[in-house]
Amino acid sequence: MHTLIKLPYAYDALEPHVDAKTVEIHHTKHHQSYVDKLNAALEGQENLRGFSSLDLVKSLEVVPESIRTVVRNNAGGDACHSMFFTGIGPNKGGVPHGQLAEAINSTFGGFDAFKTQFTAAAMSVFGSGWAWLSANAQGRLEITTTPGHDSPWMVGNTPVLVFDVWEHSYYLKHQNRRAEAVAAFWNVVDWDVAAKRFKGE
């Protein structure tokens, strides 16, 4: 059985940047629903026992075609949300450091330029989806977007940072003001986690 991750912080810990009620509903209702639907879809699939949500996302070809779409959506929802929630935290924000900072500077022309490009990508998503900073197979950073619960894992890239563009992640506080939500996101990004992801740790 797949289980919902426990957050490493309290629901109100991201205030005032992300409100407590949004974090609570996002985690206990939306994220939980993907876990529940994934478990329901996998009932009786003994050959998939032991596969994590991330394993399933990376190897959808092993999933029976009859349930592949629901597994893609809900394993993807679980994997994406788990990365999102563990990549932010209280008293975070600031700027990246070390190898990740060097890669951002060389790829995007500086941290401010990176933020501008990432924000533009998040704003470009039509409907629901995600904005990503990932490393491709050559280790080069890329800013990409995906619809639904698709992700860079599905094309062999390694996600470093992600912003949830689904409105349920910010609507209670920011309503339809997505740019405002992205601006708030920079105050909670855990760059230590991002740096470890970039190094493959």
N, C-alpha and C positions, 0 to 999 in steps of 0.2 A: 504494500500500500504506500502510495506517495503521501507525504505529509507536508503541511504548511510550515515554512521556515519560521523560526522565532526571530523577531527583530532584535538587533543588538542595542536598542534604545527604546525609551518610552514613547508613546504616541504623541506626547506634547513636547518632546525633546527638540524638535526642529522649529518650534515657534521662534520668532514670528514669521519666518520665511515660508514654512509649510505648516498649515494649521492642523491641530491635533485631530479634529473630527475627520478631515480628509485622509490623514494617514491611517486612522483606525478603520474607516470604511474601505479604503483602498486595499488594506491588508486583510481584514477579517471577512469582507464580503466579496470583493472582486477577485483578489488573489486566491482566496479560499475556494471560490466557485470553479476556477480553472483546475485546481487540485482535485476537487470532487468529481468533476466531469471527466478528468483523465482517468481516475480510478474506475469510474463506471464503464468507460470505454474499454479498459483493459481486463475486465472481468473474464476469466476463462482463458486468457492469453498466457499460458504457462511459459511459452518460449520467450516472452518479454519480461518475465520476472527478473528483478535485479537491474533492469535498465533504469537509470535516472532519467529525469525529464530532459536533461542536456544530452544524454546518450541517444534518446529517441529523436530529438531534433536533428542530431548529427547523422543519424542513420535511418531515415524514414523509409528507406527501401525494404527494411526488414519487417515493417509493420504491414499487416494484411490490408489490401486495398480497400476493403469494406469499412475499415475504421481509420484509414490513414488521414483523412481530412480532420476528423475530430481530434485525433492524437496530435496532428500538426498544430492545430489551433490551441489546444489546452496544455500540451507539454510545452509548446512555445510560450504560452501565457505564464506558466509556472517558471520556466527558465529565465525569461526576460524580466519578470517581476522580482525574482530572487536576486538577479544581478543589480537591478535598479535599487532595491531596498538596502542591499549590502554595500552599495557604492556611494551612499550618502550618510550623513551623520551630524550630530550636534557639534558646534564649535569647530566646524570645518571650513571649507571655502579656501580663499587665498589663491596661491599659484602652485603649479606643479614644480617638481624639483628633479635633479638628477638626470638620468637617461631619458625619461619621458619629457622633461622640459626641453632638453636639447633636441629631441625628435620633433616636438611641436614647433619649436622656433625654426628649425631648418626646413620643415615641411610647409608650414603655413605663414612664415614670415613674422613670427612673434606671437605671444600669448593673446594679446588683444585682437590681432587679426584672426587667430583661431576661434576665439569666442564669437566674433562677428560672423564667421563662416558657419560655425556650428549652429548659432541662433538662426541664421538664414535657412539652414537645412531643416531645422525643427519647424520653422514657420511655413516651409514649403509642403509639408505633409498634408495631403488632402484627406480629411476625415481622421481615422484612428491609425496610429502606428508608433514608430520609434525613431529617434535620431541617435546615431552611433558615432563614436570614435573607435576605430578598430585598426589592428595591424594586419596587413595582408600576408600572403605566404612568403614574401620577400622581407617582411619586417617593416614595411613602410606604412606610415599612418594614413588612414583614409577617413573622411567624413561621409557617411552614407545614411540613407533612410530606408525603412522597410514598412510595408503595410501590415495591418493586423498584428499577428504575433510572430511574423517571420523575423529572421535575425542573420547577422554575419556568420554565425556558426554554420549555417546551412550552405555556405559557399566556401568553407574552409578558412575563414578569417577569424582572428582572435579579438573579441570585444575588449575595450579598455574602459569605456565610459558610455553611459546611455541615459537618455532623457525620455520619459514616458509621455508621448504626445496624446494618448487617449484622454479625453476631457475629464474622465472620472478621477484622474490624478491631480487635477487642480481646480475643478469647476466651482467647488464650494467657496473658495476664497477669491479666485480670479475670474470667475464666470467665463466669458468667451475671450478674455484678454490673454491669449497664449504667450505673447511676448513678455508680459509681466511675469508669467509663471516661469519662463526660461530664465529671466533675470534673477528671480528668487533662487532658482536651482544652483546658480554659481556660489551662493552662500552656504550650501550644504554639501557640495562635492567633497568626497574624501580622496584627496590626491594621493595619500599613502596607499590606499587600496588600488587606485588606478595605476600607480607606478609598479606595484607588484604584478598586476595583470599584464602590463606591458612587458615585463621581464619573464612572464610565464610562470610565476610563482603561485 
